[in-house]
Amino acid sequence: MKTKKKIGSKLFILFLLTFYSCSHNENSQTSNSDLLIGKWEFFSTTQNGVIHDDYNPTGCHRNSLEYFANNTMVENHNDNIPSPCTVHVYPNNYTFDGTTIKKITSSISSFNSTVLTLNSTTLVTSTYNGSIIKTYKRIN
């Protein structure tokens, strides 16, 4: 009888561990759409094979993009017009199908970027048939 209880207990524990590990794996998977949500700082631009650092030479913060779960986004550009470190905010809508970010700038205008890399720290996109590669780093 003791042996049956031990086997039953071990089987029950094995069942719980299996159930937990399956549930845990399903909950820990993150979709590309979830990874896109957040604030991304412009890091570098590669144009025709030449890499440019996207630092802001005026001493202001780097420009950034922020994607929200409701398919809206904000693009923040910093410059010295009309005064030092003025932030210009450009709100838009977007769609993301897992490989292409479509920025919708008006009812008749949009701009597509192909996602080359997307993980918890880095977003890399390609535009203009691959002639421009933008790298962004997550900042929040």
PyMOL commands that set and color helices and strands:
alter all, ss='L'
color gray80, all
select helices_A, chain A and resi 2-28+32-36
alter helices_A, ss='H'
color red, helices_A
select strands_A, chain A and resi 38-47+50-53+64-67+72-79+86-96+100-106+109-118+122-127+132-138
alter strands_A, ss='S'
color yellow, strands_A
deselect
rebuild
show_as cartoon
